[in-house]
């Protein structure tokens, strides 16, 4: 058996620098008040949904809790108005 396999496992990796994701709804670095996402803004809403048409989580988009609630509300309204699909083909 080769010992190279075990030697690679013990090498130290460089620590990854975690950068904080920017909220896509913030305007000039500040939260718009009142928090409202237009359900007719399909470009923004399509960025916040994946290929299957599901709403992307906060962890991946970088949204705050308040903005994620507004995004969810807007996506559901757009689906109801048939602007976005419930399920992608």
LINKAQUI-V232494 format. One record per run of one state. SS is the DSSP state (a for helix, b for strand, c for the rest). FROM is the first residue (numbers start at 1). LEN is the number of residues. Records with the same first field share a line. If there is no record, write none. Layout:
# LINKAQUI-V232494
SS = FROM-LEN / FROM-LEN
This chain:
# LINKAQUI-V232494
c = 1-3 / 10-17 / 28-2 / 31-11 / 48-1 / 50-5 / 56-2 / 62-3 / 81-9
a = 4-6 / 42-6 / 58-4 / 65-16
b = 27-1 / 30-1 / 49-1 / 55-1
